[in-house]
């Protein structure tokens, strides 16, 4: 039986709508949330999408022991993935296995339709590159409230590939360089070099989406969901990654796919007005866990304090005084 992994976002909602129209019946939808972190919990938004499609909506709370689940994933798959959403992805596949053996997801929609915030930043970085204005704006980044805004402005110092390299990682390179000992980071940056080797359209947003399609998807998202689903014996299919869908999407000009503030405009136009308005109001979250909360004060707070307070050898030659404990604060 088929089902849909339903987040609060546009991509999975559109997959649910399209599958319902194609099959002539609604598919069951599955959502996982976090009771202790409202900013990571998309269940209420997903419920609206499920109701619009008249789908049976199954919801669960992340209640697994994160350490035990991670151990099971690593020992079973033999993989180490630095993506915290591996954990909830594995858990929702396990819960959904009771209802469906093939699950549809919205992976690929952001890459081909320019849905990430960093795609918009890359466009402006490309336009400002060589004018000096991008670097000038980047120097003002520390004065702006909000970590996402600061990171976005700081990334304008380079062109589209370098801005994407700043935003796709766990930390921008400039901020990371301040945390590490001098000389630790290689120059030129290998991530930027990889991105610069991918040729594409002149529009910075479209180029960034193409880079993500060729690197982020096969290097992170697809291995993550593949291994997470196989742990419970289910398959996950991504309709947006059908070759014909990709071909059509990449033929659409970047400025049509992404406006000044939002991407995936072709999808939004296909929605009824009421549903379109809801998705425009929803902030983009992603399927991340409240990792910082867990490590600072949650179930793993004391563990992190003890480990980072006692273990210094792995950080010698990387961090000042080999002290990683301060990174928690």
N, C-alpha and C positions, 0 to 999 in steps of 0.2 A: 504494500500500500504506500501511496505517496503522502507526503506532508510538507510543510513549509517552515523553515526556521525564520521566525518573524521577529525583527527588531522594531524599534520605534521609527526607523528611517524610511525613506522613500523607496529604496531599491527592493527590499524584501516585500514591501506592501504591493509594489507593482508586479512582482513575480506572483504573489498570491492572486491578485486581480486577473492577470493574464492566464494563469492556470485554471482559475475558476471559469473564465469565459471559454477556454479551449475545451475543457472537460464537461462543461454544462452542469457542474456541481462544485460546491466549495470544498477545498481540501482542509484537513485539520491543520492548525497553526500552533507553533510551540515557541514559548518565550521564557527566558530565565532572567531573574532580577536579583537585586541586592537589598535586603530589608534594612541593612545598617548604613546604606549610602544612597540617598535619594538621587544624587547627581549621576550615579551609575545605573539607575533603575529605569528601564524603558517599558515596563509592563503596562503602564496606563496608556502610553502612546500606541503601543502595539495593540492594545485592546480596541482602540478606535479603528485601526486598520482592519482588524479581524471582524469587527461588527459591520463595517462597511461592506465587506465581502460575504457576510453572513456565514463566517467560518466558525467551527468549533475551536475555541481557544484554550489551550492547556498552558498554564503558567506554573512556574516553580521558583523557589528561592534558593540561592546558592547556600547550601548548608553542609557542604562536604568539608572534610579536613583538607585544607589546601596542600599541606605538606605530604600527606598520604597520597593524595591524588596525583601530585607532581611526581612522586616516587614511582607510582604505578605507570604513569605515562612514559617516564624515562626508561625504566627497566623493561617495559613491554616493547616499546618502539625502538629503543637504542638511540634516540634522538635527544638533542638539547636545543630547545627553541627559546630564544629570549623574547618571548611574547606572552605577556601575562594572560591574554584572552584564550590561550590554549586550555586553561583550566575550566572556565565556564563553558567553552565550546565542547569539551569532552563530557562535561556533566549533562548538558542539555541533550547531546546525542544519546547518552545512556538513558535518560528519562524518556525521550521521544521514541526510543526503540520499542517500547511497549505498545506503540500505536502505529508506527510506520517503519519501513525498512529502507526506503529511499526518500531523502529529504532534499528539497530545493532551497537554495540560498541566494542572496543578492550580491555575492562576491563578483567583482568586476565592474559593477555599475559606476563606482566612483572613478575608476581608472579610465574608462572609455568615455564617460560623460562629464569628467572634470569636477567631481564632487568634493574633493578635499580643499580645505582652506589654503593649503600650501600651493595649490595650482594657481590661485589668484595672486598670491605673493610672487610666484615665479613669473607671472605675466608682467607685473610692475617692475620686477628686478630686470627683466629682459629689456623693457622699454627705457629704463633709466640708466642701464649699463653704458658706461662710456661718457656720460654727461657730468659725472661727479655729484649729481643730486642724490643718487641712491646712497652713496657713502655719507653724505651730509645728513640725510634723514636717519640713517642707521646710528649715527652718533647720539641722536636724541632718544633712542630706544630706552635707556635706563630711566628716563624721566616719565615714562608713560605707565599708568597703572595697568595691572593685569599681565600675567606671565605670557599668555598667548600673543597679546599685542606687542609686548617687548620683543619676543622672539621673531615675530613677523617683520617688524621694522628693522631689527638687526640683520635679518637675512637679505635686506635690500642692498647690502654693500657689494654684492657680486652679481653675476648674471644668473640666468634661469637654472642651469645645472648646479651651481654652487649654492644658490638659495635653497634648492630642493635638498641638497646634502645637509644643509644646516637644520632643516625642519623635519626630515624623515627619521632622524636618529633620536635617541633618548635625550640628547642634550646638544644644543648648537655648539659648533666647534670652538667659537670664541669663548663661550662660558666654560667648556670642558678644558680648554688650554689654561684657563685661570686656576682650575682645580689641580692640574697635574704639574709635575716637575718640568722644568724647561727641557725641550728636546725629545719628550716622550712621543708627541704627535709627529708623524712623518709629514714631510712637505715635498711635493704636493700631496694634498689629501687624496687617498686612494678612492674614496667614495666619489668625490668630485671628478676625479680622472675617469672613473667608470662611466659616470653620467655624461661627461663631455664626449665620450666615444660613441654616444647614441645620437645619430643625426635625425632630424625631424623638422616639423613646421617652424616657421619664424615666430609664430605666436607662442609666448612663453608658457601659457597655461596648457596649450595643446602639447607642447614639447614635454612638459612635466608629467602630464597624463600618460604619454607614450613611454617615458622612462619608467614610471611606476608600473605600467603594464608589462614591461620587459624585465623588471628587477624585483619590485616589491611583491607582486603577485606570486611569481614562481619561487621567490626566495623566502617568503614569509607566510602569506595568507593561505596559499594552496597547500603547502606541506603541513601547516598547522591544522587545517580542517580535515585534511586527508588522514592524518595520524589520529586526531581526536575522534573521528567517526569510526575508523577501523577498530579502535579499542572496544567498541560496542557492537561491531558487526553490521553497521549501517553504511550506506553510500550517500554522499552529498553531491548533488549536481548543481552547476552554476549556469543558468540559462543565458546570462549576459556574456558568457565566454564562448557561446556558440560562434563559430567562425563567420557565419553570415551576419550575425548581430555586430560583431567587432568590425567587420568590413564596412557596414553601413554607418556605424557610429563614427569611425575615423574619417569618413568622407565629409562629415558635417563640420563646417568651420568652427574653430575654437571659440570665437566670439559668439557663436550661436549656442554652443553647448554650455558656456559659462558667461554670465553677465558680470556686473561690477561686484556683487556680493555673494551670488549663489551659482552653483553649477547644476547640471542635470536639467537644464531648462526644457529640452524636448520631452522629458518624462513629465515634468510638471504641467506642461501644456495639454497632456493627454488626460489629466485628471479632471473630474467634475469640480466646479468652483469651490464648493465647501471643503472637499478633501484637499484641494490645492492650497487653500488658505491655511489649513492645519499644518501641512508639511512645511510651508514657508515660515511658520512661527516656531517650529521645533528646532532646537539647537542640535548640531551634529555631535554625537557622543562617542560612537564606536563601542565595541564590546569589550571594554577594559574592566579590570577588577580594581577595587579601591586599595591598590597595593601600598601606597604611602601610608594610608590609615592603618593597614595591617601591621606594617613594620614600625610605625611610630608608637601606636597606643593599643592596637588590636591584639589579636590572638598571638601574633608573632613579634610583638613589641619587645618583650623581655628577651626572647631568643636572639633577636637582631642586636639588641644592646650588648648581650654577653658575647656573641660571636665577634662583632666588630670591635669590641673593647679588648678582646683577648688575642685575636689573630691579626698579625701584622705582616708576616712573611710574604703573602701573595701581593702585598701593596708596596713592598720595598722597591725603590727605584721608579715608582709611579706617582705616589702621593707624598706630600711633605710629611715627614716623621712616620711614614707608612701608616697613617691614621685615617681609616675610612669611617670612623665613628661619627665624625662631624657631618658627613654627608646625609645622615638621617635627619638632621635639623635644618 
